[in-house]
Amino acid sequence: MEGVEIDYSGTDVTVDAFLRVLLGRNLPGEGETNGLHRRSLPRMDENTNVMVLMTGHGGDNFFKFQDGEELMSNDIASVFSQMYAMRRYKEILFISDTCQAFTMADEIKVPNVYSVGSSLKDQNSYASHSDPQVGQSVIDRYSKVIKDFMDDAVTMTSTSKTDAMSSSLDSATVAVMERFNLHDALVRIPMTHGELGANSKVGHTDSLCSRKMNQVPLSDFFAAPLEERERQMKQRQHAASASLWMNESNVTSSEQEFVVEQECVLPEATINDSPVKEDIRDGMSVFDLKFIAATIGLVLFMNMVSRKW
């Protein structure tokens, strides 16, 4: 996770902090660069897709925070209702990966919330394996099945596409996510391609959603918005076209704007190093002077001939 900015960690991860992030309510002093913490809440409106993933210890209608407090299913329902009233989302993907996970969605009654749980009521959600250094399990079976399947799909995509596609792992990842829908990726794949544990089944619902889960690409929640990806694609295409025109394939994207702006200006160094540098004076070359002199001489010659004639 090198380079990833973590806004809340350790004892700062509380139920109150979690709810305030979703509602966009900063505490005094937050949102500013202050010591080691820089907490800036994301901008969310009626065009925002929001993914909420909870993994850890849970039970019937509760999820544990720091083994000291609990987030209840009615807390989730309440915060989603407030977000709906505040127009802070377009669609929500709510994933719970705990024991009795799907019970966390029992109270949700607002539209356009896709709820998925790795286990049903009275069922367990099992860990995949533990890290000997940490001494804790690092991923659950449900999450690992999905991760492994998607990693394999990305690898197959990146090796089978053209060089332009395979040169970017991000492009291959987005391509895979665009092909898989929420139901296939989050329900069908873990149920059919992995061993979740004795009697464990994945729960899901889209009953109040304008689209069904099998109509929603995974990229709608796990990748940049389509408009942003199209904007980035246009920028790359523009940069590539400018590079071809300039015949400078090694121009970097950060230099491209400068090159386009300066492409019609002949640098002074180029003039000074040119083989004809002695012929350029104040924008007029000796070739221009010779042409003018020849023209004047021709006119005078014709004038003299006409008089003698």
N, C-alpha and C positions, 0 to 999 in steps of 0.2 A: 504493500500500500504506500510505497514511497511517493512523496509529493502530494498525497491526499490531505486536504485540510479538514480536520475533525473539529467541528464546532463545540460539541459537548462530549465529554468523556469522564470516566470515573464517577465520582460522587455527584458530578453535575448532571448526570443522566437521571432525571426524576420524572414522575408523572406530570407534575406541573410544567416542567420545561417542555416535555413532549407536546402537551396540549397547547402551550403558548406558541410553539413553532407553527403548528397547523393553523392557528387563529391569527398569526402575525402580530402578537402582542409582546413587545420587548419589555424587559425590565429596565429601570434606569441604569444608564451606563453601557447597556448592551448595544451592539451594532456599531461600536466604535473600536478602533485599535487601542487595546488596553492591556499592557503586559503581554502574556503569552496567548491571550484569547482574543479572537476577533469573530464575533457572532453576528452575522448578517442574515436576517430572515429572507427567504426567497419571495420574489414577487409572484403573487397568485391572483388570478381573476377568473372570469367565466370562460376563458379560453385555455385554462391550464389543466393538464392531466396530472394527477397526483398519484404516486405509488406509496403505500404504507406497508412496510414489511416488518413483522415482529417475529423474532425467533428467540427461544430461550425456554424458561420454565413457565408452565401455565396449567390451568385446570378448567373446571366447569364454570365458564363465564368470567374468568379472571386471567391476568397475565402479570407475572412478578417483575418488579423493578428493584434491583440491588438487594433482593432477598429481604427488603425492609418495608416495601409498600406494594400495592397492587393496583393495576389498571383494570377496571371492570368493563364488562360488555356495554353497560348503559353509559359509561364514560365515552366509549368510542361512538355510540349512537348519538350522544349529545353533541360531541365536537363535530361530527359530520353534519348534523342538523344545523348547527351554527354556521358552518362553512357554506352550506347550501343557501342559508338566508343572507349571508354576506357576499354571495357570488364569488367564492374563492376556489371553485373548481368547475371543470367541464365534465370530467369523469374521474372516478377514484378506483384504483385497483388496490384492494385490501387483502393482504396475504398474512395468514397466521400460521406459524410452523412451531407448534407446541403440542403437548398432550391435550386432548379434547379441544383442539384448535378452533374448529368451526363454530363452537358455542359463542365465540367472541362476536359473531355476526348476528346473533339472535335478535338484537334490539334495533338493528339498522332499518330505518323506514323511509329514507330519502332516496330520490331517483338517481340513476346512473352511478351506482356503487357496485362494482364486481367484487364479490367476496369469495375467497378461497381459503380452505383450512386443510392442513395435512392429516387431520384425524377428526373423527366424529365424537359425539358425546360418549363417554365411558371407554374411549379408545386411547391408546398411547401413541406418541410419536417418538421414534427411536433415534438415538445418535448413531452416526456412521462409524466414527473412530475418534480416538483421543490423541492429542499431541503429548509425547512423553516429557517435553520440556515445560509445557504450560501446565500439564496435569489435568487438562479438561478436554472434553470433546470440542472439536472446532467446527463441526458441521453436522447437520441432521441428514438422515437418509433421503428424506424428501427433497431437500435442497441439492444434495449431491447428485441424485439421479438426473435432475434437470440440468445442472451445471455440466456434468459429463456428457450428456446427450448433445447439448448445444455446442460444447467444445469440439466434439467429433464432427458435427455438422459444419462448423466454421472451418475446421481443417480441410474437410472435403471440398468446401466451396472455394477456399483460397488457393487450392492446388489445381482446381479444374477451370478456373476463370482465366481471362487474358492477363498478360503481364500488368496491365494498368490496374486491374482489380486486385490481383494477388499481391501487388506491392504494398497494399494497405490492408492490414488486418482489420481495422475499423470498418472498412467498406465491406469486407466479407461478413463481419459480425452483423452489421445492419442488414445486409442482404438476407441472411438466415432469419433474422427477427422479423423481417417483412413477410417471409413465406409462412411462418408459423403463427397461428392464432392463439389467443389466450387459453381456450379450452384444450387444444392439443398440447401446448407447452406445459401448462400448469396442472392439468387433470389427467389427460389420456397417457402422456409419456410416463409420469411417475407411477401410474397404476399398472402399466403394461411392460415397462422396461426396467423395473427395479423391485427389490424386496423391501417394502416399507415396514414390515413387521406383522406379527400375528394379528389378524382381523382389522388391521388399520386400512381405512379407506379415505380418499380425498373428498371433502365436501365442497360444494360450489353453488353459487346462485347468481343469476342475472335477471331476476324476476321483475325488477323495477327499472331496468335499463332500456334505453332506446335502441341499442344494438345487442345482439346476442354475443356470447363470448366467442363463438366460432366465426364471428364476423369481424373481430377486433384483432388487428396485427399486434404481435408482441412488441414491435417497434414503437407503437403508440405510447408505451410507458417506459421502455428500456432504452430508447434512443432519443436523439434530439428531435424536436418537432419537424414535420415534413417541410414546412416553410423554411426553417433554418437550414436543413440539409440541401434544399434547392438553392438557397442563397449561396451556400458554400460551394456547391457544384458550379454555379455560374461564375463565381470568382475564380475557381480553378481553371475553367474553360477559357475565361478571358485572359488569364495569365499565360496559359499555354499558347493561345493565338498570338499574343503580343511577343512571346519568346520566339515563335516560328518566324514572325515578320521581321524581327530584329536579328534572326539567325544567331541567337544567343541562348542556347539550351541550358546554359549553366547559370542563368539569372535566377536568383532566389525570389520567392514570393514577396519577401519583405522589401526587396529592391525593385520589384516590378513597377510599382506606382511611380517611383522616381524615374525609371527608364522611360515609361510612356510619356511622362511630362517633358522629358529632356530629349526625346528622340529626334527632334528637328533642329537641335542646336549643335553646331560644330564646335567641339571644345577647342580652346586655344592651343592645347598641347598637340592636337591633331594637325592644326595649321602649321605650327612651327616645325613639326617633323615631316611635313609633306614634301615630296620631291619638287614641287613647284612653289615652295614658300617664297622664293625671291620674286615671283611673278604676281603676288597678291599685295595690293596697296590700296587701302581705304575702299575696299569693295570693288575695285576695277583692276583687271589684269592687263598685261602688256598686249595680249591678243586683242582686247577691246580697243586699245590705243592704235594698234596697227590697222585695224579695220576702219576706224574713223579717219586716219590719215589717208588710207587708200581711197576712201569714198570722196574726201575733199579733193585729192589729186585728180580723180576721174572727172569730177565736176568741172574743175579748172581746165582740164584738157579738152573736154567737150565744148566748153565756152570758147576757147581759142580756135578750135577747128571751125566752129560755126561762124566766127567772125571772118576768118580767112576765106571760107567758102563763099 
